[in-house]
Amino acid sequence: MSGPGVFLRRAAAADLPAIVSIERECFIDPWEEEAFSQALECWADCFFVVAVNGDIAGFIVGGLEDTGEEVYGHICNFAVTERYRHRGIGRSLVRRAEHQFALRLAGGVQLEVRISNTAAQSFYRRLGYSPVFTIGGYYSNGEDAIMMMKWFRF
């Protein structure tokens, strides 16, 4: 992902309508705008978008989790509109979130992915994530999720 007119930056409130539009395009159980607004308030340091010639092409929302024993990043939501897929935008967003988590001294990153979403699972594996366990009935339609993790090595 590079070239004139392509920018990876922190999300802003003005981006929310475009983010919600991408969310509705990509997911059967999309977050509402209020959820993104709250995420922007709570996790502004790890809420990124890629803009291509002014259009939002994708986004990633993450936050830090502290178990008391370990601090890790959690990718909470992530999507790239179909029009801009297979151009490195998703990879760039994930790597930027990972970088932010590492700056905040996280030991790794976790995420959940639908058990039926084998394309996303392959994408995450290529980026170094491994399946850890299955969460039964995680999604609103009862579908299971696979928890995937990537541990940082410093």
N, C-alpha and C positions, 0 to 999 in steps of 0.2 A: 504494500500500500504506500504509494508515494506519487508525487506528481503535482503539477500546479493545480491549485484549487482544492487540495485535499488536506484537511486539518483534523488532528486528534486533539481534543481539548476537554476540559471539565464541562459538564452539563450546566445549563442555566435554566431558569424558570421559563424563559421564552422558548426553550426547546421542547417543553413538555407536550404540546399538541402533536408534534411530529413523532415523539417517542411513543405516545399512546397509539398513534396510527400504526406504527411499526409493530407494536405489541399486539394489536388486534389482528394484524395481517398474519403474524407468526404463531400465535398461540390459541388453543381452543378455550382456555380459561385465563384470559388476559387480566393483568392488573388494571385497576381503574386509575384515573389521573391523580386522585387523592393519594394513592399509595406511592406513586412516583414523587409527588410533592413532598410527602413525609420523608421519603428516602433522600431527597435533595437536601432537606433540612438536617437530617441525621448523619448522612454519609457523603456530604458534598465532596470530600477529598478523594472519594473513590467512586465517583459517578461520572463516566466519560461518554462522549459522543465522537463520532467521526462525521464531519461535514464534507461533502463533495460539492464544490461550486455552490455552497450555501444550503444545499439539501442535507438533512440528517440521514445518513445511510445506515447507521447502527449505533447501539448504545450498550453499556455495561454498568451494572450497579453492584457494588460490593460493600461489605462492612467487615469490621474486625470482630472476632469472637474470642473470648477469654474464658477458658475452662477452669482457670485456677492453676492448672499445670502447664498449659500450653496456650499460646496466642496464635490464632491462624486466621487467614482471610476466608471470607465466604462470598462466592459469587452468587448473588441472589437473583439476578435477572440479566439476560444477555440476548440480544437479537440483532440480526442484520437483515434489512429488507432484501427481498429476493432479487431485486434489480441490481444490487451491488454485491451479491455473493460471489465467491470464488475469485476475489481480487486481493485477498490478504487483510481485509478490514477486520474480520472476526479475530484472526490471529493477533493483529496489532492491538485490538481492544483488550484481549485476554492478557497479553504480555504487559500492557500498561497497568492493568489492575494488579497483576502479580508484582510488578515493580513497586507500586504504591504500598502493597501489603508488606513487602520486604523492607521498605523504608520505615515502616511502623513496627519492624522487628517480629513479624509473623514467622512461624516456623514452616508454614505451608499454606495451601489453599484447598478448600473443599467446595463442592457443588453437587446439586442433584440434577439428574437427567431422567426423562421418561424411559422406562424399560423398552418401549417400542421405538424410541428415537435412536436407531442404530447409527444413523449418519452423524448425529451429535456425539455419540459415544466414540466413534472413530476419530472425529475431529479432536476431541479431548485427549484421546490416547496418543495421537501424533504430537500433542503439546506436552506429553509427559505425565498425564493423569492416569491413575489406575483405579479400577473399581474396588471398593472396600467392602460394601455390604448393600443389601436391598432393603428398602423401607416399604413395607406393605401398605397399600391404599393411600399413598402419599398425596396423590392428586385428587381434585374435586370429583372426578369421574370414577374414582376407585383404583386407577392405574398405579402400579408400583413405580418407585423411583430407584435408581442406582445412585448411591453416594460414591463419588469419585474424589480422589485426593491427589495432590502433588506436594511433595515435601521439598523444601528448599535445602540446599547444601551450601553452607557458607564456609 
